[in-house]
Amino acid sequence: MWPTIIVASVIGALLVAIVVNQIVNKKKGKRCCGSCTGCAMRDSCHPDK
């Protein structure tokens, strides 16, 4: 039982770290993908300032 709890906790912590990293990068204006030239969501991701 304890190994399952430990593994689940580690996986949960990794997922939380990934989500927090994505949020911080988005607030800093960093892109998570390569180029947004042909992206249909470009306007919502990078609004004109």
PDB file of N, CA, C, O and CB in Angstrom:
ATOM      1  N   MET A   1       0.821  -1.192   0.000  1.00  0.00           N
ATOM      2  CA  MET A   1       0.000   0.000   0.000  1.00  0.00           C
ATOM      3  C   MET A   1       0.869   1.262   0.000  1.00  0.00           C
ATOM      4  O   MET A   1       0.594   2.198  -0.751  1.00  0.00           O
ATOM      5  CB  MET A   1      -0.936  -0.005   1.207  1.00  0.00           C
ATOM      6  N   TRP A   2       1.911   1.296   0.831  1.00  0.00           N
ATOM      7  CA  TRP A   2       2.754   2.482   0.872  1.00  0.00           C
ATOM      8  C   TRP A   2       3.473   2.760  -0.446  1.00  0.00           C
ATOM      9  O   TRP A   2       3.567   3.921  -0.843  1.00  0.00           O
ATOM     10  CB  TRP A   2       3.762   2.340   1.967  1.00  0.00           C
ATOM     11  N   PRO A   3       3.974   1.754  -1.128  1.00  0.00           N
ATOM     12  CA  PRO A   3       4.615   2.056  -2.420  1.00  0.00           C
ATOM     13  C   PRO A   3       3.652   2.701  -3.413  1.00  0.00           C
ATOM     14  O   PRO A   3       4.046   3.573  -4.187  1.00  0.00           O
ATOM     15  CB  PRO A   3       5.189   0.782  -3.027  1.00  0.00           C
ATOM     16  N   THR A   4       2.401   2.276  -3.392  1.00  0.00           N
ATOM     17  CA  THR A   4       1.404   2.868  -4.284  1.00  0.00           C
ATOM     18  C   THR A   4       1.177   4.334  -3.940  1.00  0.00           C
ATOM     19  O   THR A   4       1.084   5.176  -4.833  1.00  0.00           O
ATOM     20  CB  THR A   4       0.080   2.093  -4.205  1.00  0.00           C
ATOM     21  N   ILE A   5       1.090   4.636  -2.670  1.00  0.00           N
ATOM     22  CA  ILE A   5       0.885   6.020  -2.234  1.00  0.00           C
ATOM     23  C   ILE A   5       2.091   6.878  -2.604  1.00  0.00           C
ATOM     24  O   ILE A   5       1.929   8.015  -3.049  1.00  0.00           O
ATOM     25  CB  ILE A   5       0.634   6.079  -0.711  1.00  0.00           C
ATOM     26  N   ILE A   6       3.288   6.349  -2.427  1.00  0.00           N
ATOM     27  CA  ILE A   6       4.505   7.101  -2.743  1.00  0.00           C
ATOM     28  C   ILE A   6       4.598   7.372  -4.243  1.00  0.00           C
ATOM     29  O   ILE A   6       4.893   8.493  -4.656  1.00  0.00           O
ATOM     30  CB  ILE A   6       5.753   6.335  -2.263  1.00  0.00           C
ATOM     31  N   VAL A   7       4.348   6.354  -5.050  1.00  0.00           N
ATOM     32  CA  VAL A   7       4.409   6.523  -6.511  1.00  0.00           C
ATOM     33  C   VAL A   7       3.342   7.516  -6.973  1.00  0.00           C
ATOM     34  O   VAL A   7       3.624   8.373  -7.810  1.00  0.00           O
ATOM     35  CB  VAL A   7       4.221   5.159  -7.231  1.00  0.00           C
ATOM     36  N   ALA A   8       2.139   7.416  -6.448  1.00  0.00           N
ATOM     37  CA  ALA A   8       1.066   8.340  -6.815  1.00  0.00           C
ATOM     38  C   ALA A   8       1.413   9.769  -6.401  1.00  0.00           C
ATOM     39  O   ALA A   8       1.109  10.713  -7.129  1.00  0.00           O
ATOM     40  CB  ALA A   8      -0.260   7.909  -6.168  1.00  0.00           C
ATOM     41  N   SER A   9       2.040   9.934  -5.250  1.00  0.00           N
ATOM     42  CA  SER A   9       2.440  11.262  -4.790  1.00  0.00           C
ATOM     43  C   SER A   9       3.509  11.866  -5.691  1.00  0.00           C
ATOM     44  O   SER A   9       3.463  13.055  -6.008  1.00  0.00           O
ATOM     45  CB  SER A   9       2.950  11.193  -3.354  1.00  0.00           C
ATOM     46  N   VAL A  10       4.466  11.048  -6.102  1.00  0.00           N
ATOM     47  CA  VAL A  10       5.528  11.535  -6.993  1.00  0.00           C
ATOM     48  C   VAL A  10       4.944  11.937  -8.343  1.00  0.00           C
ATOM     49  O   VAL A  10       5.291  12.991  -8.878  1.00  0.00           O
ATOM     50  CB  VAL A  10       6.621  10.456  -7.184  1.00  0.00           C
ATOM     51  N   ILE A  11       4.076  11.124  -8.888  1.00  0.00           N
ATOM     52  CA  ILE A  11       3.446  11.445 -10.176  1.00  0.00           C
ATOM     53  C   ILE A  11       2.592  12.702 -10.048  1.00  0.00           C
ATOM     54  O   ILE A  11       2.615  13.555 -10.935  1.00  0.00           O
ATOM     55  CB  ILE A  11       2.583  10.261 -10.673  1.00  0.00           C
ATOM     56  N   GLY A  12       1.845  12.824  -8.963  1.00  0.00           N
ATOM     57  CA  GLY A  12       1.029  14.020  -8.734  1.00  0.00           C
ATOM     58  C   GLY A  12       1.887  15.264  -8.620  1.00  0.00           C
ATOM     59  O   GLY A  12       1.541  16.310  -9.171  1.00  0.00           O
ATOM     60  N   ALA A  13       3.009  15.164  -7.908  1.00  0.00           N
ATOM     61  CA  ALA A  13       3.902  16.311  -7.765  1.00  0.00           C
ATOM     62  C   ALA A  13       4.496  16.714  -9.114  1.00  0.00           C
ATOM     63  O   ALA A  13       4.644  17.904  -9.392  1.00  0.00           O
ATOM     64  CB  ALA A  13       5.023  15.994  -6.767  1.00  0.00           C
ATOM     65  N   LEU A  14       4.834  15.745  -9.946  1.00  0.00           N
ATOM     66  CA  LEU A  14       5.350  16.060 -11.282  1.00  0.00           C
ATOM     67  C   LEU A  14       4.298  16.768 -12.133  1.00  0.00           C
ATOM     68  O   LEU A  14       4.605  17.730 -12.836  1.00  0.00           O
ATOM     69  CB  LEU A  14       5.817  14.782 -11.987  1.00  0.00           C
ATOM     70  N   LEU A  15       3.070  16.293 -12.066  1.00  0.00           N
ATOM     71  CA  LEU A  15       2.000  16.934 -12.837  1.00  0.00           C
ATOM     72  C   LEU A  15       1.767  18.368 -12.370  1.00  0.00           C
ATOM     73  O   LEU A  15       1.590  19.268 -13.191  1.00  0.00           O
ATOM     74  CB  LEU A  15       0.701  16.128 -12.722  1.00  0.00           C
ATOM     75  N   VAL A  16       1.766  18.582 -11.060  1.00  0.00           N
ATOM     76  CA  VAL A  16       1.589  19.933 -10.521  1.00  0.00           C
ATOM     77  C   VAL A  16       2.738  20.828 -10.968  1.00  0.00           C
ATOM     78  O   VAL A  16       2.512  21.977 -11.347  1.00  0.00           O
ATOM     79  CB  VAL A  16       1.499  19.903  -8.976  1.00  0.00           C
ATOM     80  N   ALA A  17       3.967  20.320 -10.930  1.00  0.00           N
ATOM     81  CA  ALA A  17       5.124  21.112 -11.353  1.00  0.00           C
ATOM     82  C   ALA A  17       5.034  21.485 -12.826  1.00  0.00           C
ATOM     83  O   ALA A  17       5.385  22.605 -13.196  1.00  0.00           O
ATOM     84  CB  ALA A  17       6.417  20.344 -11.090  1.00  0.00           C
ATOM     85  N   ILE A  18       4.575  20.578 -13.667  1.00  0.00           N
ATOM     86  CA  ILE A  18       4.436  20.862 -15.098  1.00  0.00           C
ATOM     87  C   ILE A  18       3.386  21.943 -15.329  1.00  0.00           C
ATOM     88  O   ILE A  18       3.607  22.868 -16.111  1.00  0.00           O
ATOM     89  CB  ILE A  18       4.062  19.582 -15.871  1.00  0.00           C
ATOM     90  N   VAL A  19       2.248  21.830 -14.656  1.00  0.00           N
ATOM     91  CA  VAL A  19       1.181  22.824 -14.827  1.00  0.00           C
ATOM     92  C   VAL A  19       1.634  24.192 -14.337  1.00  0.00           C
ATOM     93  O   VAL A  19       1.387  25.198 -15.002  1.00  0.00           O
ATOM     94  CB  VAL A  19      -0.091  22.391 -14.076  1.00  0.00           C
ATOM     95  N   VAL A  20       2.295  24.244 -13.179  1.00  0.00           N
ATOM     96  CA  VAL A  20       2.784  25.521 -12.650  1.00  0.00           C
ATOM     97  C   VAL A  20       3.804  26.128 -13.605  1.00  0.00           C
ATOM     98  O   VAL A  20       3.789  27.336 -13.844  1.00  0.00           O
ATOM     99  CB  VAL A  20       3.407  25.331 -11.248  1.00  0.00           C
ATOM    100  N   ASN A  21       4.685  25.302 -14.147  1.00  0.00           N
ATOM    101  CA  ASN A  21       5.676  25.789 -15.106  1.00  0.00           C
ATOM    102  C   ASN A  21       5.008  26.376 -16.345  1.00  0.00           C
ATOM    103  O   ASN A  21       5.431  27.422 -16.836  1.00  0.00           O
ATOM    104  CB  ASN A  21       6.624  24.659 -15.508  1.00  0.00           C
ATOM    105  N   GLN A  22       3.982  25.722 -16.849  1.00  0.00           N
ATOM    106  CA  GLN A  22       3.270  26.227 -18.023  1.00  0.00           C
ATOM    107  C   GLN A  22       2.589  27.561 -17.722  1.00  0.00           C
ATOM    108  O   GLN A  22       2.602  28.466 -18.555  1.00  0.00           O
ATOM    109  CB  GLN A  22       2.233  25.203 -18.500  1.00  0.00           C
ATOM    110  N   ILE A  23       1.997  27.684 -16.537  1.00  0.00           N
ATOM    111  CA  ILE A  23       1.327  28.934 -16.159  1.00  0.00           C
ATOM    112  C   ILE A  23       2.346  30.066 -16.050  1.00  0.00           C
ATOM    113  O   ILE A  23       2.104  31.166 -16.547  1.00  0.00           O
ATOM    114  CB  ILE A  23       0.566  28.766 -14.819  1.00  0.00           C
ATOM    115  N   VAL A  24       3.483  29.805 -15.404  1.00  0.00           N
ATOM    116  CA  VAL A  24       4.518  30.829 -15.255  1.00  0.00           C
ATOM    117  C   VAL A  24       5.050  31.242 -16.621  1.00  0.00           C
ATOM    118  O   VAL A  24       5.232  32.432 -16.878  1.00  0.00           O
ATOM    119  CB  VAL A  24       5.670  30.317 -14.364  1.00  0.00           C
ATOM    120  N   ASN A  25       5.302  30.275 -17.500  1.00  0.00           N
ATOM    121  CA  ASN A  25       5.795  30.600 -18.837  1.00  0.00           C
ATOM    122  C   ASN A  25       4.786  31.423 -19.622  1.00  0.00           C
ATOM    123  O   ASN A  25       5.168  32.351 -20.336  1.00  0.00           O
ATOM    124  CB  ASN A  25       6.128  29.329 -19.601  1.00  0.00           C
ATOM    125  N   LYS A  26       3.507  31.097 -19.501  1.00  0.00           N
ATOM    126  CA  LYS A  26       2.480  31.860 -20.221  1.00  0.00           C
ATOM    127  C   LYS A  26       2.414  33.288 -19.706  1.00  0.00           C
ATOM    128  O   LYS A  26       2.257  34.219 -20.496  1.00  0.00           O
ATOM    129  CB  LYS A  26       1.104  31.186 -20.082  1.00  0.00           C
ATOM    130  N   LYS A  27       2.532  33.481 -18.389  1.00  0.00           N
ATOM    131  CA  LYS A  27       2.506  34.831 -17.824  1.00  0.00           C
ATOM    132  C   LYS A  27       3.724  35.636 -18.253  1.00  0.00           C
ATOM    133  O   LYS A  27       3.646  36.858 -18.381  1.00  0.00           O
ATOM    134  CB  LYS A  27       2.435  34.769 -16.300  1.00  0.00           C
ATOM    135  N   LYS A  28       4.854  34.959 -18.476  1.00  0.00           N
ATOM    136  CA  LYS A  28       6.068  35.637 -18.939  1.00  0.00           C
ATOM    137  C   LYS A  28       6.050  35.871 -20.440  1.00  0.00           C
ATOM    138  O   LYS A  28       6.914  36.569 -20.969  1.00  0.00           O
ATOM    139  CB  LYS A  28       7.298  34.828 -18.563  1.00  0.00           C
ATOM    140  N   GLY A  29       5.071  35.294 -21.133  1.00  0.00           N
ATOM    141  CA  GLY A  29       4.955  35.483 -22.570  1.00  0.00           C
ATOM    142  C   GLY A  29       5.770  34.503 -23.378  1.00  0.00           C
ATOM    143  O   GLY A  29       5.927  34.680 -24.586  1.00  0.00           O
ATOM    144  N   LYS A  30       6.293  33.472 -22.739  1.00  0.00           N
ATOM    145  CA  LYS A  30       7.067  32.475 -23.473  1.00  0.00           C
ATOM    146  C   LYS A  30       6.129  31.535 -24.200  1.00  0.00           C
ATOM    147  O   LYS A  30       5.019  31.264 -23.743  1.00  0.00           O
ATOM    148  CB  LYS A  30       7.993  31.688 -22.529  1.00  0.00           C
ATOM    149  N   ARG A  31       6.591  31.040 -25.337  1.00  0.00           N
ATOM    150  CA  ARG A  31       5.798  30.100 -26.116  1.00  0.00           C
ATOM    151  C   ARG A  31       6.144  28.684 -25.701  1.00  0.00           C
ATOM    152  O   ARG A  31       7.294  28.388 -25.380  1.00  0.00           O
ATOM    153  CB  ARG A  31       6.033  30.297 -27.627  1.00  0.00           C
ATOM    154  N   CYS A  32       5.162  27.822 -25.707  1.00  0.00           N
ATOM    155  CA  CYS A  32       5.413  26.419 -25.400  1.00  0.00           C
ATOM    156  C   CYS A  32       5.679  25.620 -26.665  1.00  0.00           C
ATOM    157  O   CYS A  32       6.185  24.499 -26.602  1.00  0.00           O
ATOM    158  CB  CYS A  32       4.233  25.821 -24.642  1.00  0.00           C
ATOM    159  N   CYS A  33       5.343  26.186 -27.798  1.00  0.00           N
ATOM    160  CA  CYS A  33       5.538  25.474 -29.061  1.00  0.00           C
ATOM    161  C   CYS A  33       6.520  26.258 -29.923  1.00  0.00           C
ATOM    162  O   CYS A  33       7.012  27.309 -29.513  1.00  0.00           O
ATOM    163  CB  CYS A  33       4.182  25.271 -29.808  1.00  0.00           C
ATOM    164  N   GLY A  34       6.795  25.763 -31.075  1.00  0.00           N
ATOM    165  CA  GLY A  34       7.757  26.408 -31.959  1.00  0.00           C
ATOM    166  C   GLY A  34       7.251  27.713 -32.534  1.00  0.00           C
ATOM    167  O   GLY A  34       7.515  28.778 -31.975  1.00  0.00           O
ATOM    168  N   SER A  35       6.544  27.652 -33.621  1.00  0.00           N
ATOM    169  CA  SER A  35       6.088  28.846 -34.314  1.00  0.00           C
ATOM    170  C   SER A  35       4.572  28.934 -34.278  1.00  0.00           C
ATOM    171  O   SER A  35       3.886  27.919 -34.394  1.00  0.00           O
ATOM    172  CB  SER A  35       6.588  28.856 -35.758  1.00  0.00           C
ATOM    173  N   CYS A  36       4.049  30.136 -34.120  1.00  0.00           N
ATOM    174  CA  CYS A  36       2.601  30.335 -34.085  1.00  0.00           C
ATOM    175  C   CYS A  36       2.072  30.871 -35.414  1.00  0.00           C
ATOM    176  O   CYS A  36       0.923  31.306 -35.493  1.00  0.00           O
ATOM    177  CB  CYS A  36       2.229  31.291 -32.954  1.00  0.00           C
ATOM    178  N   THR A  37       2.884  30.844 -36.438  1.00  0.00           N
ATOM    179  CA  THR A  37       2.506  31.426 -37.719  1.00  0.00           C
ATOM    180  C   THR A  37       1.216  30.833 -38.266  1.00  0.00           C
ATOM    181  O   THR A  37       0.328  31.582 -38.675  1.00  0.00           O
ATOM    182  CB  THR A  37       3.618  31.234 -38.718  1.00  0.00           C
ATOM    183  N   GLY A  38       1.089  29.523 -38.285  1.00  0.00           N
ATOM    184  CA  GLY A  38      -0.088  28.894 -38.862  1.00  0.00           C
ATOM    185  C   GLY A  38      -1.093  28.418 -37.835  1.00  0.00           C
ATOM    186  O   GLY A  38      -2.026  27.693 -38.176  1.00  0.00           O
ATOM    187  N   CYS A  39      -0.922  28.808 -36.593  1.00  0.00           N
ATOM    188  CA  CYS A  39      -1.788  28.319 -35.520  1.00  0.00           C
ATOM    189  C   CYS A  39      -3.136  29.038 -35.531  1.00  0.00           C
ATOM    190  O   CYS A  39      -3.186  30.262 -35.652  1.00  0.00           O
ATOM    191  CB  CYS A  39      -1.105  28.500 -34.157  1.00  0.00           C
ATOM    192  N   ALA A  40      -4.215  28.292 -35.407  1.00  0.00           N
ATOM    193  CA  ALA A  40      -5.552  28.878 -35.401  1.00  0.00           C
ATOM    194  C   ALA A  40      -5.841  29.628 -34.109  1.00  0.00           C
ATOM    195  O   ALA A  40      -6.717  30.493 -34.087  1.00  0.00           O
ATOM    196  CB  ALA A  40      -6.593  27.800 -35.610  1.00  0.00           C
ATOM    197  N   MET A  41      -5.127  29.317 -33.031  1.00  0.00           N
ATOM    198  CA  MET A  41      -5.356  29.952 -31.733  1.00  0.00           C
ATOM    199  C   MET A  41      -4.362  31.085 -31.457  1.00  0.00           C
ATOM    200  O   MET A  41      -4.246  31.517 -30.310  1.00  0.00           O
ATOM    201  CB  MET A  41      -5.269  28.912 -30.624  1.00  0.00           C
ATOM    202  N   ARG A  42      -3.652  31.572 -32.455  1.00  0.00           N
ATOM    203  CA  ARG A  42      -2.637  32.576 -32.243  1.00  0.00           C
ATOM    204  C   ARG A  42      -3.181  33.843 -31.601  1.00  0.00           C
ATOM    205  O   ARG A  42      -2.522  34.417 -30.734  1.00  0.00           O
ATOM    206  CB  ARG A  42      -1.984  32.909 -33.537  1.00  0.00           C
ATOM    207  N   ASP A  43      -4.365  34.296 -32.001  1.00  0.00           N
ATOM    208  CA  ASP A  43      -4.918  35.531 -31.479  1.00  0.00           C
ATOM    209  C   ASP A  43      -5.243  35.441 -29.990  1.00  0.00           C
ATOM    210  O   ASP A  43      -5.105  36.427 -29.267  1.00  0.00           O
ATOM    211  CB  ASP A  43      -6.157  35.901 -32.251  1.00  0.00           C
ATOM    212  N   SER A  44      -5.675  34.264 -29.523  1.00  0.00           N
ATOM    213  CA  SER A  44      -5.969  34.147 -28.102  1.00  0.00           C
ATOM    214  C   SER A  44      -4.700  33.913 -27.287  1.00  0.00           C
ATOM    215  O   SER A  44      -4.653  34.246 -26.103  1.00  0.00           O
ATOM    216  CB  SER A  44      -6.959  33.016 -27.861  1.00  0.00           C
ATOM    217  N   CYS A  45      -3.696  33.357 -27.901  1.00  0.00           N
ATOM    218  CA  CYS A  45      -2.447  33.067 -27.203  1.00  0.00           C
ATOM    219  C   CYS A  45      -1.539  34.304 -27.144  1.00  0.00           C
ATOM    220  O   CYS A  45      -0.897  34.561 -26.125  1.00  0.00           O
ATOM    221  CB  CYS A  45      -1.716  31.908 -27.892  1.00  0.00           C
ATOM    222  N   HIS A  46      -1.492  35.056 -28.232  1.00  0.00           N
ATOM    223  CA  HIS A  46      -0.631  36.234 -28.328  1.00  0.00           C
ATOM    224  C   HIS A  46      -1.458  37.441 -28.802  1.00  0.00           C
ATOM    225  O   HIS A  46      -1.364  37.843 -29.962  1.00  0.00           O
ATOM    226  CB  HIS A  46       0.563  35.966 -29.300  1.00  0.00           C
ATOM    227  N   PRO A  47      -2.261  38.012 -27.903  1.00  0.00           N
ATOM    228  CA  PRO A  47      -3.083  39.155 -28.327  1.00  0.00           C
ATOM    229  C   PRO A  47      -2.194  40.376 -28.615  1.00  0.00           C
ATOM    230  O   PRO A  47      -1.109  40.514 -28.050  1.00  0.00           O
ATOM    231  CB  PRO A  47      -4.141  39.502 -27.234  1.00  0.00           C
ATOM    232  N   ASP A  48      -2.667  41.242 -29.488  1.00  0.00           N
ATOM    233  CA  ASP A  48      -1.942  42.468 -29.787  1.00  0.00           C
ATOM    234  C   ASP A  48      -1.916  43.352 -28.558  1.00  0.00           C
ATOM    235  O   ASP A  48      -2.911  43.479 -27.843  1.00  0.00           O
ATOM    236  CB  ASP A  48      -2.576  43.211 -30.978  1.00  0.00           C
ATOM    237  N   LYS A  49      -0.766  43.961 -28.323  1.00  0.00           N
ATOM    238  CA  LYS A  49      -0.617  44.789 -27.122  1.00  0.00           C
ATOM    239  C   LYS A  49      -0.943  46.226 -27.397  1.00  0.00           C
ATOM    240  O   LYS A  49      -0.869  47.059 -26.494  1.00  0.00           O
ATOM    241  CB  LYS A  49       0.781  44.687 -26.574  1.00  0.00           C
TER     242      LYS A  49
END
